[in-house]
Amino acid sequence: MKNEHLLWSGHPDYGRRFFQAVGAERKIHLGFLAMAVAVWASFPFVDESALGGGAAVWVFGALTVGLVAGSFFLASQRQYVLSSFVYLVTDKRAIVCRRGRNWRFATRLYVISCPYSNTYPYVIIPDRPFPSLQIGTLLSENVVQPFGVGLPQPGHPALLSQITAPVRFDYVQNASELLDIIFEHTPTD
């Protein structure tokens, strides 16, 4: 935009590494672990003569490998999505950029621009380990979500049955300072 000045740029301060679980992701991993333990705890009660010698071990092993693969996929997707975000704050708007693939497997840049408004309820969302700052709302989340997983990552609750999708700066240490910058440059008319 003409006469626009960059005031701050950044990215998520947490969650961009493989072992940095965010949001509800730890609970999902623990659930997968509990399922694997429950499966193997039921092993002594399996009648192997009905299955044919040793078949239960292969079935239980395949189920355990599936649970480990699901946990690995969840962590790798979160890492991929969060490591591709860039956040920008200018004197006129807040911008979220994400590099990702579209349905044709072509790399593209997804950009969401949220001009400041004195009527929008900017919210700091407490999260673990750093808060998130909601800067806007989308009426159609399909615009920025390649394969349906653009802005949200696996650690977030599903956005099912919602008409709008929040636009957030996820896991930033200085969310309150960013909110002060936004309020300082929000028009008062």
VENCORKA-V741655 format. One record per pair of residues at least 12 apart in sequence whose C-alpha atoms are under 10 Angstrom apart, sorted by the first residue. I is the first residue (numbers start at 1). J is the second residue. Records with the same first field share a line. If there is no record, write none. Layout:
I->J ; J
This chain:
1->90 ; 92 ; 93
3->91 ; 92
4->90 ; 91 ; 92 ; 93
5->89 ; 90 ; 91 ; 92 ; 93
6->88 ; 89 ; 90 ; 91 ; 92 ; 93 ; 94
7->88 ; 89 ; 90 ; 91 ; 92 ; 94 ; 178 ; 181 ; 182
8->87 ; 88 ; 89 ; 90 ; 91 ; 94 ; 178 ; 181
9->86 ; 87 ; 88 ; 89 ; 90 ; 94 ; 95 ; 96
10->85 ; 86 ; 87 ; 88 ; 89 ; 96 ; 169 ; 172
11->82 ; 83 ; 84 ; 85 ; 86 ; 87 ; 88 ; 96 ; 97 ; 169 ; 170 ; 171 ; 172
12->82 ; 83 ; 84 ; 85 ; 86 ; 87 ; 130 ; 132 ; 169 ; 170 ; 171 ; 172 ; 173
13->82 ; 83 ; 129 ; 130 ; 131 ; 170 ; 171 ; 172 ; 173 ; 174
14->79 ; 82 ; 83 ; 128 ; 129 ; 130 ; 170 ; 171 ; 172 ; 173
15->75 ; 78 ; 79 ; 80 ; 81 ; 82 ; 83 ; 129 ; 130 ; 153 ; 155 ; 170 ; 171
16->75 ; 76 ; 78 ; 79 ; 80 ; 81 ; 82 ; 83 ; 84 ; 85
17->75 ; 76 ; 78 ; 79 ; 80 ; 82 ; 83
18->72 ; 74 ; 75 ; 76 ; 77 ; 78 ; 79 ; 80
19->75 ; 76 ; 79
20->75 ; 78 ; 79 ; 129
21->74 ; 75 ; 78 ; 79 ; 128 ; 129 ; 154 ; 155
22->75 ; 78 ; 79 ; 127 ; 128 ; 129 ; 130 ; 153 ; 154 ; 155 ; 156 ; 171
23->127 ; 128 ; 129 ; 153 ; 154 ; 155 ; 156 ; 157 ; 171
24->127 ; 128 ; 154 ; 155 ; 156 ; 157
25->71 ; 74 ; 75 ; 78 ; 153 ; 154 ; 155 ; 156 ; 157
26->71 ; 75 ; 155
27->155
28->70 ; 71 ; 74 ; 154 ; 155
29->67 ; 68 ; 70 ; 71 ; 72 ; 74 ; 75
30->71
31->67 ; 71
32->64 ; 66 ; 67 ; 68 ; 70 ; 71
33->64 ; 67 ; 68 ; 71
35->63 ; 64 ; 67
36->60 ; 61 ; 63 ; 64 ; 65 ; 66 ; 67 ; 68
37->64
39->60 ; 61 ; 63 ; 64
40->57 ; 60 ; 61 ; 63 ; 64
42->60
43->56 ; 57 ; 60
73->154
74->153 ; 154 ; 155
75->153 ; 154 ; 155
76->154
77->149 ; 153 ; 154 ; 155
78->149 ; 152 ; 153 ; 154 ; 155 ; 156
79->153 ; 154
80->99 ; 100 ; 153
81->98 ; 99 ; 100 ; 149 ; 150 ; 151 ; 152 ; 153 ; 154
82->98 ; 150 ; 151 ; 152 ; 153 ; 170 ; 171
83->98 ; 99
84->97 ; 98 ; 99 ; 100 ; 109
85->97 ; 98 ; 99 ; 100 ; 110 ; 111 ; 151 ; 169 ; 170
86->98 ; 99 ; 111 ; 169
87->111 ; 112 ; 168 ; 169 ; 170 ; 172
88->113 ; 169
89->113 ; 114 ; 178 ; 181 ; 182
90->115 ; 116 ; 181 ; 182 ; 185
91->115 ; 116 ; 181 ; 182 ; 184 ; 185 ; 186
92->113 ; 114 ; 115 ; 116 ; 117 ; 182 ; 185 ; 186 ; 187
93->113 ; 114 ; 115 ; 116 ; 117 ; 135 ; 182 ; 185 ; 186
94->112 ; 113 ; 114 ; 115 ; 116 ; 135 ; 136 ; 167 ; 168 ; 169 ; 178 ; 182
95->111 ; 112 ; 113 ; 114 ; 115 ; 135 ; 136 ; 167 ; 168 ; 169
96->110 ; 111 ; 112 ; 113 ; 114 ; 135 ; 151 ; 167 ; 168 ; 169
97->109 ; 110 ; 111 ; 112 ; 113 ; 144 ; 151
98->110 ; 111 ; 112 ; 144 ; 145 ; 150 ; 151
99->111 ; 150
100->144 ; 145 ; 146 ; 147 ; 149 ; 150
101->145 ; 146 ; 147 ; 150
102->144 ; 145 ; 146 ; 147 ; 148 ; 150
103->145 ; 146 ; 147 ; 148
104->146 ; 147
105->146 ; 147
108->146
109->144
110->143 ; 144 ; 145 ; 146 ; 150 ; 151
111->143 ; 144
112->136 ; 137 ; 138 ; 143 ; 144 ; 167
113->135 ; 136 ; 167
114->135 ; 136 ; 137 ; 138 ; 167
115->135 ; 136 ; 182 ; 186 ; 187
116->135 ; 136 ; 182 ; 183 ; 185 ; 186 ; 187
117->135 ; 136 ; 182 ; 183 ; 185 ; 186 ; 187 ; 188 ; 189
118->182 ; 183 ; 185 ; 186 ; 187 ; 188 ; 189
119->186 ; 187 ; 188 ; 189
120->134 ; 135 ; 136 ; 137
121->134 ; 135 ; 136
122->134 ; 135 ; 136 ; 168 ; 179 ; 182 ; 183
123->135 ; 136 ; 168 ; 175 ; 176 ; 179
124->168 ; 169 ; 175 ; 176 ; 178 ; 179
125->168 ; 169 ; 170 ; 171 ; 175
126->171 ; 175
127->170 ; 171 ; 172
128->171
129->171 ; 172 ; 173
130->170 ; 171 ; 172 ; 173 ; 174 ; 175
131->169 ; 170 ; 171 ; 172 ; 173 ; 174 ; 175 ; 176
132->167 ; 168 ; 169 ; 170 ; 171 ; 172 ; 173 ; 174 ; 175 ; 176
133->166 ; 167 ; 168 ; 169 ; 170 ; 171 ; 172 ; 174 ; 175 ; 176 ; 178 ; 179
134->166 ; 167 ; 168 ; 169 ; 170 ; 175 ; 179
135->166 ; 167 ; 168 ; 169 ; 179 ; 182
136->165 ; 166 ; 167 ; 168 ; 169
137->164 ; 165 ; 166 ; 167 ; 168
138->163 ; 164 ; 165 ; 166 ; 167
139->162 ; 163 ; 164 ; 165 ; 166
140->162 ; 163 ; 164 ; 165
141->159 ; 162 ; 163 ; 164 ; 165 ; 166 ; 167
142->165
151->165 ; 166 ; 167 ; 168 ; 170
152->165 ; 166 ; 167 ; 168 ; 170
